[in-house]
Amino acid sequence: MNMQFAETLKKLRIERGLSQREIAEQIFVTRPTVARWENGNRLPDAVMISRLSKCLGIDINTLLSIAAKSDESPNVILVDDRKIVLNGGLPVLETVMPHATVTGFTRPSEAIEYARTNRISLAFLDIEMGTSSGLDLCRALLEINPRTNVVFLTAYSDYAFDAWNTGASGFMLKPLTEGGVREQLGRLRYPFSLGGAGK
């Protein structure tokens, strides 16, 4: 446990008059994730530390200097260009996979950058993201790590055929549900440990 980082984060948040939920919404994680950082049970990775530094208005090096390496919990990402989808989907993923590090992205380019420095075990990708395509993002993630499990999310079943041609593990219609996520976990091409007892 890194209590120095935990205490620093909590102190900075309180000084700026922000709640854990407000921080979480700004950097696309859930409130329980921020709580775990503040009680020392988990450390944010470099991407999250960068987001925290901007949110808190503090130099990133100040936070990096007191942060240790992130733990070995599996990395799970959710990529959708709509913040409302991230805010609704992230808590579902954390409930089903409480020992995973769950991170949301609105931009495919940020997800790719994250994947280059973090081994992604599972990625939930929206198919239509403005001018970007989740299908292209899937191919980019699999090029970085061929053992990344990719599950496509969409409101339209018409994309199913194209999705399967990318090497994805699964396909889900929106919105994310706990039952749907658990079902997908049982079908992954490359199963991984969820840590702890899981659910």
N, CA, C and O of each residue as an XYZ file, in Angstrom:
796
protein
N       0.849     -1.189      0.000
C       0.000      0.000      0.000
C       0.889      1.244      0.000
O       1.914      1.279      0.680
N       0.501      2.241     -0.747
C       1.240      3.495     -0.803
C       0.430      4.581     -0.116
O      -0.348      5.290     -0.756
N       0.620      4.706      1.202
C      -0.175      5.663      1.959
C       0.245      7.105      1.692
O      -0.561      8.024      1.834
N       1.512      7.307      1.303
C       1.943      8.677      1.016
C       1.182      9.217     -0.191
O       0.710     10.354     -0.170
N       1.062      8.412     -1.236
C       0.308      8.860     -2.408
C      -1.156      9.049     -2.041
O      -1.776     10.040     -2.427
N      -1.710      8.092     -1.292
C      -3.121      8.152     -0.908
C      -3.431      9.431     -0.136
O      -4.411     10.120     -0.420
N      -2.584      9.737      0.842
C      -2.815     10.924      1.667
C      -2.637     12.213      0.864
O      -3.360     13.187      1.077
N      -1.668     12.216     -0.063
C      -1.442     13.396     -0.904
C      -2.640     13.647     -1.805
O      -3.107     14.778     -1.933
N      -3.132     12.585     -2.426
C      -4.280     12.716     -3.326
C      -5.501     13.255     -2.581
O      -6.181     14.162     -3.060
N      -5.767     12.692     -1.417
C      -6.916     13.133     -0.636
C      -6.778     14.588     -0.217
O      -7.739     15.354     -0.287
N      -5.581     14.969      0.218
C      -5.322     16.350      0.650
C      -5.544     17.321     -0.509
O      -6.197     18.350     -0.338
N      -5.007     17.002     -1.682
C      -5.158     17.881     -2.848
C      -6.620     18.002     -3.265
O      -7.091     19.087     -3.606
N      -7.328     16.882     -3.233
C      -8.749     16.896     -3.625
C      -9.559     17.788     -2.698
O     -10.360     18.603     -3.156
N      -9.351     17.635     -1.399
C     -10.099     18.414     -0.414
C      -9.752     19.901     -0.522
O     -10.632     20.755     -0.413
N      -8.469     20.209     -0.735
C      -8.043     21.606     -0.867
C      -8.747     22.302     -2.037
O      -9.006     23.504     -1.994
N      -9.048     21.534     -3.069
C      -9.694     22.098     -4.247
C     -11.213     21.991     -4.196
O     -11.901     22.347     -5.153
N     -11.728     21.499     -3.075
C     -13.165     21.445     -2.870
C     -13.892     20.463     -3.779
O     -15.050     20.681     -4.136
N     -13.217     19.390     -4.150
C     -13.809     18.397     -5.042
C     -14.187     17.132     -4.280
O     -13.484     16.721     -3.357
N     -15.288     16.526     -4.668
C     -15.672     15.231     -4.096
C     -15.005     14.115     -4.892
O     -14.515     14.342     -5.998
N     -14.987     12.917     -4.332
C     -14.451     11.764     -5.067
C     -15.227     11.554     -6.358
O     -14.645     11.223     -7.391
N     -16.533     11.745     -6.300
C     -17.356     11.543     -7.497
C     -17.024     12.574     -8.577
O     -16.988     12.238     -9.761
N     -16.783     13.822     -8.180
C     -16.447     14.860     -9.159
C     -15.119     14.558     -9.845
O     -14.978     14.731    -11.056
N     -14.144     14.103     -9.049
C     -12.852     13.700     -9.631
C     -13.074     12.552    -10.610
O     -12.571     12.580    -11.733
N     -13.827     11.546    -10.182
C     -14.054     10.357    -10.997
C     -14.682     10.703    -12.342
O     -14.269     10.189    -13.381
N     -15.688     11.584    -12.312
C     -16.374     11.952    -13.552
C     -15.457     12.714    -14.503
O     -15.587     12.595    -15.721
N     -14.541     13.488    -13.958
C     -13.646     14.276    -14.808
C     -12.578     13.423    -15.481
O     -12.127     13.750    -16.579
N     -12.164     12.323    -14.828
C     -11.076     11.521    -15.407
C     -11.557     10.152    -15.896
O     -10.745      9.295    -16.246
N     -12.886      9.946    -15.918
C     -13.498      8.735    -16.469
C     -13.116      7.446    -15.732
O     -12.694      6.466    -16.345
N     -13.272      7.469    -14.427
C     -13.221      6.262    -13.613
C     -14.441      6.315    -12.701
O     -15.228      7.258    -12.782
N     -14.609      5.331    -11.845
C     -15.741      5.353    -10.922
C     -15.302      5.914     -9.572
O     -14.112      5.952     -9.260
N     -16.280      6.351     -8.775
C     -15.959      6.888     -7.447
C     -15.227      5.863     -6.585
O     -14.275      6.228     -5.896
N     -15.649      4.555     -6.599
C     -14.901      3.574     -5.799
C     -13.423      3.465     -6.182
O     -12.586      3.157     -5.333
N     -13.098      3.715     -7.452
C     -11.695      3.684     -7.871
C     -10.912      4.783     -7.157
O      -9.819      4.545     -6.643
N     -11.482      5.993     -7.130
C     -10.823      7.108     -6.437
C     -10.695      6.786     -4.948
O      -9.679      7.088     -4.322
N     -11.737      6.170     -4.393
C     -11.701      5.797     -2.967
C     -10.569      4.811     -2.687
O      -9.887      4.917     -1.667
N     -10.371      3.851     -3.593
C      -9.287      2.877     -3.406
C      -7.923      3.550     -3.482
O      -7.001      3.178     -2.756
N      -7.794      4.560     -4.378
C      -6.528      5.300     -4.428
C      -6.293      6.049     -3.125
O      -5.166      6.126     -2.637
N      -7.368      6.602     -2.566
C      -7.218      7.415     -1.353
C      -7.054      6.588     -0.086
O      -6.561      7.097      0.920
N      -7.459      5.321     -0.117
C      -7.234      4.503      1.081
C      -5.981      3.639      0.947
O      -5.678      2.833      1.827
N      -5.255      3.812     -0.162
C      -3.973      3.123     -0.329
C      -4.067      1.701     -0.831
O      -3.056      1.001     -0.886
N      -5.265      1.253     -1.201
C      -5.408     -0.126     -1.675
C      -4.951     -0.324     -3.111
O      -4.689     -1.450     -3.533
N      -4.855      0.773     -3.867
C      -4.448      0.670     -5.260
C      -3.814      1.987     -5.689
O      -4.141      3.056     -5.174
N      -2.887      1.876     -6.656
C      -2.245      3.063     -7.212
C      -2.711      3.283     -8.643
O      -2.854      2.319     -9.396
N      -2.951      4.531     -9.034
C      -3.277      4.799    -10.434
C      -2.026      4.617    -11.290
O      -0.907      4.787    -10.805
N      -2.217      4.269    -12.569
C      -1.075      4.151    -13.465
C      -0.704      5.537    -14.002
O      -1.286      6.546    -13.602
N       0.271      5.568    -14.911
C       0.782      6.848    -15.405
C      -0.279      7.667    -16.135
O      -0.310      8.892    -16.019
N      -1.154      6.986    -16.891
C      -2.205      7.702    -17.611
C      -3.154      8.372    -16.625
O      -3.528      9.532    -16.800
N      -3.539      7.631    -15.587
C      -4.455      8.190    -14.589
C      -3.781      9.293    -13.769
O      -4.424     10.272    -13.390
N      -2.489      9.130    -13.498
C      -1.774     10.173    -12.761
C      -1.728     11.458    -13.589
O      -1.842     12.557    -13.048
N      -1.562     11.310    -14.899
C      -1.578     12.478    -15.784
C      -2.937     13.175    -15.736
O      -3.012     14.401    -15.656
N      -4.009     12.384    -15.785
C      -5.356     12.961    -15.716
C      -5.587     13.636    -14.371
O      -6.173     14.716    -14.303
N      -5.124     12.996    -13.304
C      -5.284     13.566    -11.965
C      -4.543     14.894    -11.851
O      -5.049     15.847    -11.259
N      -3.341     14.949    -12.422
C      -2.551     16.181    -12.314
C      -3.275     17.349    -12.982
O      -3.263     18.467    -12.466
N      -3.903     17.089    -14.128
C      -4.647     18.152    -14.818
C      -5.889     18.542    -14.032
O      -6.205     19.723    -13.887
N      -6.588     17.533    -13.527
C      -7.817     17.776    -12.773
C      -7.538     18.576    -11.493
O      -8.317     19.452    -11.117
N      -6.426     18.266    -10.836
C      -6.093     18.899     -9.564
C      -5.234     20.145     -9.735
O      -4.961     20.854     -8.766
N      -4.803     20.415    -10.983
C      -3.982     21.595    -11.228
C      -2.623     21.512    -10.577
O      -2.135     22.495    -10.018
N      -1.999     20.332    -10.646
C      -0.687     20.136    -10.031
C       0.251     19.521    -11.056
O      -0.187     18.789    -11.943
N       1.547     19.819    -10.938
C       2.534     19.282    -11.862
C       2.554     17.757    -11.768
O       2.569     17.191    -10.676
N       2.552     17.103    -12.930
C       2.504     15.637    -12.946
C       3.699     15.020    -12.226
O       3.568     13.964    -11.607
N       4.864     15.666    -12.301
C       6.057     15.107    -11.667
C       5.915     15.016    -10.153
O       6.517     14.154     -9.513
N       5.110     15.918     -9.588
C       4.877     15.881     -8.144
C       4.169     14.587     -7.753
O       4.509     13.953     -6.754
N       3.163     14.204     -8.572
C       2.447     12.967     -8.285
C       3.279     11.740     -8.639
O       3.291     10.758     -7.896
N       3.976     11.795     -9.777
C       4.790     10.644    -10.188
C       5.893     10.335     -9.181
O       6.253      9.176     -8.973
N       6.420     11.378     -8.563
C       7.540     11.185     -7.638
C       7.153     10.403     -6.389
O       8.010      9.807     -5.738
N       5.851     10.404     -6.050
C       5.442      9.690     -4.842
C       4.622      8.436     -5.155
O       4.141      7.750     -4.253
N       4.473      8.153     -6.455
C       3.687      6.974     -6.840
C       4.604      5.805     -7.184
O       5.624      5.980     -7.850
N       4.242      4.648     -6.740
C       4.979      3.433     -7.099
C       4.353      2.863     -8.361
O       3.384      3.407     -8.890
N       4.922      1.755     -8.838
C       4.358      1.123    -10.021
C       2.974      0.593     -9.715
O       2.673      0.216     -8.582
N       2.126      0.568    -10.747
C       0.766      0.066    -10.558
C       0.789     -1.415    -10.252
O       1.746     -2.108    -10.597
N      -0.266     -1.913     -9.604
C      -0.303     -3.319     -9.227
C      -0.537     -4.194    -10.453
O      -0.639     -3.685    -11.570
N      -0.622     -5.502    -10.250
C      -0.715     -6.443    -11.355
C      -2.145     -6.871    -11.656
O      -2.360     -7.923    -12.259
N      -3.100     -6.090    -11.253
C      -4.482     -6.444    -11.561
C      -4.692     -6.311    -13.068
O      -4.010     -5.508    -13.707
N      -5.614     -7.073    -13.653
C      -5.831     -6.988    -15.097
C      -6.349     -5.616    -15.500
O      -7.127     -4.994    -14.777
N      -5.909     -5.159    -16.658
C      -6.361     -3.875    -17.193
C      -7.543     -4.095    -18.127
O      -7.463     -4.880    -19.072
N      -8.637     -3.397    -17.856
C      -9.839     -3.463    -18.676
C     -10.175     -2.049    -19.118
O     -10.179     -1.129    -18.299
N     -10.459     -1.862    -20.416
C     -10.794     -0.526    -20.892
C     -12.173     -0.512    -21.549
O     -12.643     -1.517    -22.083
N     -12.795      0.647    -21.492
C     -14.070      0.903    -22.161
C     -13.872      2.141    -23.010
O     -13.513      3.199    -22.492
N     -14.105      2.023    -24.326
C     -13.883      3.151    -25.230
C     -15.193      3.498    -25.929
O     -15.763      2.686    -26.656
N     -15.653      4.717    -25.693
C     -16.878      5.214    -26.320
C     -16.780      6.724    -26.381
O     -16.314      7.353    -25.430
N     -17.213      7.319    -27.487
C     -17.066      8.767    -27.608
C     -18.110      9.540    -26.816
O     -18.069     10.770    -26.784
N     -19.044      8.842    -26.175
C     -20.057      9.531    -25.367
C     -19.774      9.330    -23.876
O     -19.718      8.203    -23.385
N     -19.597     10.449    -23.173
C     -19.268     10.379    -21.747
C     -20.358      9.674    -20.954
O     -20.066      8.995    -19.970
N     -21.611      9.828    -21.372
C     -22.712      9.204    -20.631
C     -22.597      7.683    -20.648
O     -22.975      7.014    -19.687
N     -22.071      7.141    -21.751
C     -21.879      5.692    -21.845
C     -20.766      5.249    -20.904
O     -20.878      4.215    -20.245
N     -19.687      6.040    -20.843
C     -18.592      5.706    -19.923
C     -19.073      5.766    -18.479
O     -18.818      4.854    -17.692
N     -19.775      6.851    -18.136
C     -20.238      7.011    -16.754
C     -21.214      5.921    -16.341
O     -21.284      5.566    -15.164
N     -21.975      5.383    -17.305
C     -22.902      4.297    -16.992
C     -22.248      2.932    -17.038
O     -22.623      2.040    -16.276
N     -21.270      2.753    -17.926
C     -20.662      1.441    -18.119
C     -19.541      1.100    -17.155
O     -19.387     -0.060    -16.774
N     -18.748      2.097    -16.752
C     -17.618      1.817    -15.863
C     -18.034      1.163    -14.546
O     -17.378      0.210    -14.123
N     -19.109      1.636    -13.870
C     -19.517      0.979    -12.625
C     -19.945     -0.476    -12.843
O     -19.730     -1.320    -11.973
N     -20.544     -0.770    -13.989
C     -20.952     -2.143    -14.293
C     -19.718     -3.043    -14.377
O     -19.693     -4.133    -13.806
N     -18.695     -2.573    -15.095
C     -17.469     -3.364    -15.234
C     -16.771     -3.558    -13.894
O     -16.253     -4.638    -13.612
N     -16.755     -2.516    -13.067
C     -16.090     -2.638    -11.760
C     -16.856     -3.567    -10.823
O     -16.250     -4.239     -9.988
N     -18.171     -3.612    -10.953
C     -18.961     -4.518    -10.127
C     -18.669     -5.972    -10.493
O     -18.511     -6.825     -9.620
N     -18.601     -6.235    -11.783
C     -18.353     -7.606    -12.252
C     -16.894     -8.013    -12.044
O     -16.607     -9.173    -11.750
N     -15.979     -7.062    -12.197
C     -14.538     -7.356    -12.069
C     -13.917     -6.430    -11.029
O     -13.169     -5.519    -11.385
N     -14.214     -6.649     -9.752
C     -13.783     -5.723     -8.704
C     -12.270     -5.625     -8.512
O     -11.789     -4.656     -7.925
N     -11.518     -6.606     -8.993
C     -10.068     -6.564     -8.803
C      -9.335     -6.085    -10.052
O      -8.105     -6.062    -10.078
N     -10.080     -5.705    -11.084
C      -9.459     -5.200    -12.312
C      -9.252     -3.699    -12.223
O      -9.925     -3.012    -11.454
N      -8.312     -3.195    -13.020
C      -8.141     -1.760    -13.189
C      -8.966     -1.373    -14.407
O      -8.616     -1.724    -15.534
N     -10.060     -0.649    -14.185
C     -11.000     -0.314    -15.255
C     -10.846      1.164    -15.619
O     -10.942      2.038    -14.758
N     -10.608      1.429    -16.902
C     -10.359      2.795    -17.359
C     -11.200      3.104    -18.588
O     -11.367      2.254    -19.464
N     -11.730      4.321    -18.652
C     -12.540      4.732    -19.792
C     -11.822      5.739    -20.671
O     -11.015      6.536    -20.192
N     -12.124      5.695    -21.962
C     -11.548      6.630    -22.929
C     -12.634      7.101    -23.886
O     -13.489      6.314    -24.293
N     -12.604      8.386    -24.250
C     -13.514      8.892    -25.271
C     -12.822      8.976    -26.625
O     -13.485      9.109    -27.653
N     -11.501      8.899    -26.632
C     -10.751      8.999    -27.886
C      -9.957      7.720    -28.138
O      -9.196      7.289    -27.272
N     -10.121      7.110    -29.307
C      -9.354      5.909    -29.645
C      -7.846      6.122    -29.541
O      -7.121      5.216    -29.128
N      -7.369      7.304    -29.908
C      -5.926      7.571    -29.856
C      -5.397      7.456    -28.429
O      -4.276      6.992    -28.222
N      -6.195      7.875    -27.440
C      -5.771      7.757    -26.041
C      -5.740      6.299    -25.609
O      -4.863      5.886    -24.851
N      -6.707      5.520    -26.096
C      -6.736      4.092    -25.765
C      -5.513      3.382    -26.339
O      -4.937      2.507    -25.693
N      -5.123      3.759    -27.544
C      -3.947      3.149    -28.170
C      -2.684      3.515    -27.395
O      -1.821      2.668    -27.169
N      -2.580      4.775    -26.992
C      -1.421      5.213    -26.201
C      -1.354      4.445    -24.882
O      -0.279      4.024    -24.455
N      -2.497      4.268    -24.247
C      -2.565      3.520    -22.986
C      -2.132      2.074    -23.204
O      -1.406      1.511    -22.384
N      -2.581      1.466    -24.318
C      -2.269      0.068    -24.600
C      -0.782     -0.154    -24.852
O      -0.268     -1.253    -24.647
N      -0.105      0.877    -25.291
C       1.338      0.737    -25.558
C       2.154      0.638    -24.277
O       3.270      0.120    -24.288
N       1.599      1.134    -23.174
C       2.335      1.102    -21.908
C       1.663      0.235    -20.842
O       2.194      0.078    -19.743
N       0.507     -0.323    -21.165
C      -0.214     -1.185    -20.226
C      -0.757     -2.396    -20.989
O      -1.336     -2.247    -22.065
N      -0.572     -3.570    -20.439
C      -1.077     -4.779    -21.090
C      -2.596     -4.848    -20.888
O      -3.064     -5.006    -19.761
N      -3.354     -4.731    -21.961
C      -4.808     -4.747    -21.880
C      -5.311     -6.177    -21.944
O      -5.046     -6.892    -22.911
N      -6.037     -6.595    -20.915
C      -6.612     -7.935    -20.905
C      -7.935     -7.975    -21.647
O      -8.245     -8.952    -22.328
N      -8.720     -6.902    -21.512
C     -10.060     -6.884    -22.096
C     -10.433     -5.456    -22.482
O     -10.273     -4.522    -21.696
N     -10.934     -5.306    -23.706
C     -11.348     -3.985    -24.192
C     -12.785     -4.045    -24.694
O     -13.122     -4.870    -25.544
N     -13.627     -3.166    -24.165
C     -14.996     -2.998    -24.655
C     -14.995     -1.764    -25.556
O     -14.704     -0.659    -25.097
N     -15.316     -1.948    -26.827
C     -15.192     -0.869    -27.800
C     -16.511     -0.556    -28.482
O     -17.198     -1.447    -28.983
N     -16.855      0.734    -28.493
C     -17.974      1.178    -29.310
C     -17.549      1.044    -30.777
O     -16.372      1.222    -31.091
N     -18.476      0.738    -31.666
C     -18.109      0.579    -33.072
C     -18.081      1.920    -33.793
O     -17.145      2.196    -34.543
N     -19.093      2.757    -33.578
C     -19.142      4.071    -34.225
C     -18.736      5.158    -33.237
O     -19.422      5.391    -32.242
N     -17.609      5.826    -33.519
C     -17.136      6.900    -32.647
C     -16.785      8.111    -33.507
O     -15.611      8.385    -33.759
N     -17.798      8.824    -33.949
C     -17.567      9.993    -34.792
C     -16.898      9.586    -36.089
O     -17.426      8.774    -36.848
N     -15.717     10.164    -36.337
C     -14.987      9.829    -37.555
C     -14.130      8.585    -37.384
O     -13.544      8.097    -38.350
N     -14.051      8.064    -36.151
C     -13.243      6.880    -35.882
C     -14.110      5.625    -35.864
O     -15.321      5.685    -35.653
N     -13.463      4.501    -36.088
C     -14.159      3.222    -36.092
C     -13.593      2.306    -35.019
O     -12.378      2.155    -34.892
N     -14.488      1.695    -34.248
C     -14.056      0.718    -33.264
C     -13.401     -0.489    -33.914
O     -12.570     -1.158    -33.300
N     -13.776     -0.766    -35.155
C     -13.170     -1.886    -35.885
C     -11.683     -1.613    -36.122
O     -10.847     -2.502    -35.967
N     -11.367     -0.374    -36.499
C      -9.962     -0.001    -36.699
C      -9.212      0.000    -35.375
O      -8.056     -0.418    -35.310
N      -9.872      0.471    -34.319
C      -9.245      0.480    -33.001
C      -8.937     -0.941    -32.552
O      -7.876     -1.200    -31.984
N      -9.857     -1.855    -32.802
C      -9.640     -3.256    -32.458
C      -8.378     -3.780    -33.132
O      -7.545     -4.415    -32.486
N      -8.238     -3.518    -34.415
C      -7.059     -4.001    -35.148
C      -5.770     -3.403    -34.575
O      -4.749     -4.085    -34.481
N      -5.827     -2.120    -34.194
C      -4.648     -1.470    -33.617
C      -4.273     -2.087    -32.273
O      -3.096     -2.315    -31.994
N      -5.286     -2.359    -31.437
C      -5.019     -2.959    -30.126
C      -4.452     -4.367    -30.275
O      -3.546     -4.755    -29.538
N      -4.984     -5.136    -31.232
C      -4.498     -6.504    -31.433
C      -3.103     -6.516    -32.038
O      -2.351     -7.472    -31.852
N      -2.753     -5.458    -32.763
C      -1.388     -5.360    -33.292
C      -0.408     -5.127    -32.150
O       0.708     -5.645    -32.164
N      -0.832     -4.342    -31.156
C       0.012     -4.083    -29.989
C       0.116     -5.332    -29.121
O       1.204     -5.697    -28.676
N      -1.017     -5.985    -28.884
C      -1.048     -7.203    -28.068
C      -2.089     -8.163    -28.640
O      -3.284     -7.985    -28.404
N      -1.654     -9.173    -29.386
C      -2.594    -10.100    -30.022
C      -3.491    -10.856    -29.044
O      -4.509    -11.419    -29.447
N      -3.119    -10.873    -27.756
C      -3.920    -11.600    -26.773
C      -4.917    -10.715    -26.026
O      -5.474    -11.123    -25.007
N      -5.136     -9.513    -26.532
C      -6.172     -8.649    -25.963
C      -7.546     -9.175    -26.374
O      -7.798     -9.406    -27.556
N      -8.418     -9.361    -25.408
C      -9.799     -9.739    -25.708
C     -10.582     -8.476    -26.026
O     -10.565     -7.516    -25.255
N     -11.267     -8.476    -27.164
C     -12.049     -7.311    -27.570
C     -13.522     -7.691    -27.667
O     -13.881     -8.670    -28.321
N     -14.364     -6.905    -27.009
C     -15.814     -7.081    -27.106
C     -16.382     -5.783    -27.671
O     -16.168     -4.708    -27.111
N     -17.104     -5.889    -28.775
C     -17.698     -4.710    -29.399
C     -19.037     -4.369    -28.770
O     -19.822     -5.251    -28.422
N     -19.282     -3.068    -28.631
C     -20.551     -2.561    -28.115
C     -21.206     -1.704    -29.187
O     -20.552     -0.861    -29.800
N     -22.473     -1.915    -29.408
C     -23.182     -1.088    -30.373
C     -24.672     -1.148    -30.115
O     -25.165     -2.052    -29.441
N     -25.371     -0.190    -30.652
C     -26.836     -0.195    -30.563
C     -27.439     -0.867    -31.797
O     -28.657     -1.014    -31.901
N     -26.568     -1.276    -32.733
C     -27.061     -1.829    -33.994
C     -26.486     -3.219    -34.251
O     -25.268     -3.380    -34.332
N     -27.341     -4.209    -34.378
C     -26.886     -5.579    -34.615
C     -26.324     -5.773    -36.021
O     -25.698     -6.797    -36.296
N     -26.536     -4.806    -36.914
C     -26.055     -4.920    -38.292
C     -24.535     -5.048    -38.376
O     -24.005     -5.557    -39.363
N     -23.840     -4.586    -37.340
C     -22.379     -4.597    -37.391
C     -21.767     -5.940    -36.993
O     -20.550     -6.104    -37.078
N     -22.570     -6.884    -36.567
C     -22.050     -8.134    -36.017
C     -21.075     -8.836    -36.960
O     -20.009     -9.281    -36.532
N     -21.432     -8.936    -38.228
C     -20.580     -9.664    -39.169
C     -19.212     -9.006    -39.301
O     -18.184     -9.680    -39.248
N     -19.205     -7.672    -39.475
C     -17.935     -6.948    -39.596
C     -17.102     -7.102    -38.326
O     -15.878     -7.223    -38.385
N     -17.775     -7.097    -37.186
C     -17.064     -7.207    -35.903
C     -16.343     -8.534    -35.790
O     -15.199     -8.580    -35.335
N     -16.993     -9.614    -36.196
C     -16.366    -10.933    -36.073
C     -15.133    -11.057    -36.956
O     -14.231    -11.833    -36.641
N     -15.073    -10.309    -38.054
C     -13.937    -10.399    -38.969
C     -12.681     -9.711    -38.446
O     -11.646     -9.749    -39.112
N     -12.743     -9.088    -37.281
C     -11.581     -8.375    -36.737
C     -10.770     -9.223    -35.773
O      -9.678     -8.818    -35.375
N     -11.269    -10.380    -35.388
C     -10.587    -11.191    -34.382
C     -11.069    -10.892    -32.979
O     -10.406    -11.235    -32.000
N     -12.226    -10.251    -32.880
C     -12.782     -9.916    -31.563
C     -13.273    -11.175    -30.849
O     -13.508    -12.213    -31.467
N     -13.421    -11.050    -29.528
C     -13.904    -12.165    -28.715
C     -15.422    -12.193    -28.602
O     -16.008    -13.256    -28.400
N     -16.067    -11.026    -28.730
C     -17.504    -10.994    -28.508
C     -18.156     -9.737    -29.051
O     -17.504     -8.843    -29.591
N     -19.466     -9.706    -28.885
C     -20.277     -8.626    -29.436
C     -21.463     -8.439    -28.504
O     -22.157     -9.405    -28.186
N     -21.706     -7.210    -28.062
C     -22.807     -6.921    -27.154
C     -23.609     -5.733    -27.656
O     -23.055     -4.758    -28.163
N     -24.922     -5.832    -27.507
C     -25.763     -4.670    -27.775
C     -25.784     -3.795    -26.529
O     -25.801     -4.306    -25.410
N     -25.784     -2.476    -26.719
C     -25.865     -1.550    -25.583
C     -27.261     -1.620    -24.969
O     -28.228     -1.963    -25.649
N     -27.360     -1.290    -23.666
C     -26.312     -0.844    -22.760
C     -25.602     -2.031    -22.097
O     -26.076     -3.166    -22.144
N     -24.449     -1.732    -21.477
C     -23.732     -2.757    -20.720
C     -24.567     -3.198    -19.531
O     -25.135     -2.369    -18.820
N     -24.641     -4.506    -19.315
C     -25.321     -5.037    -18.138
C     -24.390     -6.020    -17.440
O     -23.509     -6.604    -18.070
N     -24.589     -6.201    -16.136
C     -23.740     -7.134    -15.397
C     -23.857     -8.543    -15.976
O     -22.853     -9.234    -16.149
N     -25.076     -8.959    -16.271
C     -25.276    -10.292    -16.818
C     -24.602    -10.453    -18.173
O     -23.995    -11.486    -18.455
N     -24.713     -9.422    -19.013
C     -24.087     -9.480    -20.329
C     -22.575     -9.544    -20.245
O     -21.934    -10.274    -21.001
N     -22.000     -8.770    -19.314
C     -20.540     -8.781    -19.155
C     -20.076    -10.144    -18.655
O     -19.086    -10.683    -19.151
N     -20.788    -10.708    -17.671
C     -20.403    -12.027    -17.155
C     -20.473    -13.090    -18.248
O     -19.633    -13.987    -18.311
N     -21.471    -12.981    -19.095
C     -21.606    -13.928    -20.200
C     -20.417    -13.819    -21.150
O     -19.897    -14.831    -21.621
N     -19.987    -12.583    -21.430
C     -18.837    -12.389    -22.309
C     -17.548    -12.921    -21.677
O     -16.689    -13.454    -22.380
N     -17.409    -12.779    -20.358
C     -16.210    -13.277    -19.679
C     -16.062    -14.786    -19.853
O     -14.949    -15.312    -19.873
N     -17.178    -15.465    -19.978
C     -17.138    -16.916    -20.164
C     -16.817    -17.328    -21.585
O     -16.637    -18.515    -21.859
N     -16.743    -16.365    -22.498
C     -16.503    -16.681    -23.909
C     -15.186    -16.114    -24.445
O     -14.940    -16.173    -25.650
N     -14.351    -15.575    -23.584
C     -13.138    -14.912    -24.047
C     -12.198    -15.866    -24.771
O     -12.074    -17.032    -24.395
N     -11.545    -15.372    -25.797
C     -10.546    -16.170    -26.513
C      -9.335    -16.443    -25.633
O      -8.739    -17.519    -25.684
N      -8.982    -15.444    -24.822
C      -7.805    -15.548    -23.965
C      -8.208    -15.252    -22.522
O      -8.048    -14.125    -22.052
N      -8.731    -16.257    -21.815
C      -9.160    -16.043    -20.421
C      -8.002    -15.527    -19.575
O      -6.839    -15.839    -19.831
N      -8.339    -14.734    -18.565
C      -7.314    -14.181    -17.670
C      -7.848    -14.209    -16.250
O      -9.056    -14.284    -16.023
N      -6.924    -14.148    -15.299
C      -7.315    -14.151    -13.881
C      -7.910    -12.798    -13.517
O      -7.352    -11.750    -13.844
N      -9.053    -12.837    -12.833
C      -9.683    -11.607    -12.385
C      -9.140    -11.155    -11.037
O      -9.478    -10.069    -10.568
N      -8.304    -11.973    -10.410
C      -7.771    -11.629     -9.105
C      -8.807    -11.816     -8.027
O     -10.002    -11.709     -8.303
N      -8.393    -12.092     -6.814
C      -9.349    -12.305     -5.722
C     -10.330    -13.424     -6.061
O     -10.027    -14.328     -6.840
N     -11.492    -13.338     -5.465
C     -12.497    -14.364     -5.697
C     -13.310    -14.074     -6.947
O     -13.899    -14.982     -7.534
N     -13.346    -12.793     -7.363
C     -14.150    -12.402     -8.521
C     -15.616    -12.537     -8.195
O     -15.988    -12.727     -7.037
N     -16.465    -12.439     -9.231
C     -17.898    -12.575     -9.034
C     -18.465    -13.405    -10.137
O     -19.671    -13.649    -10.168
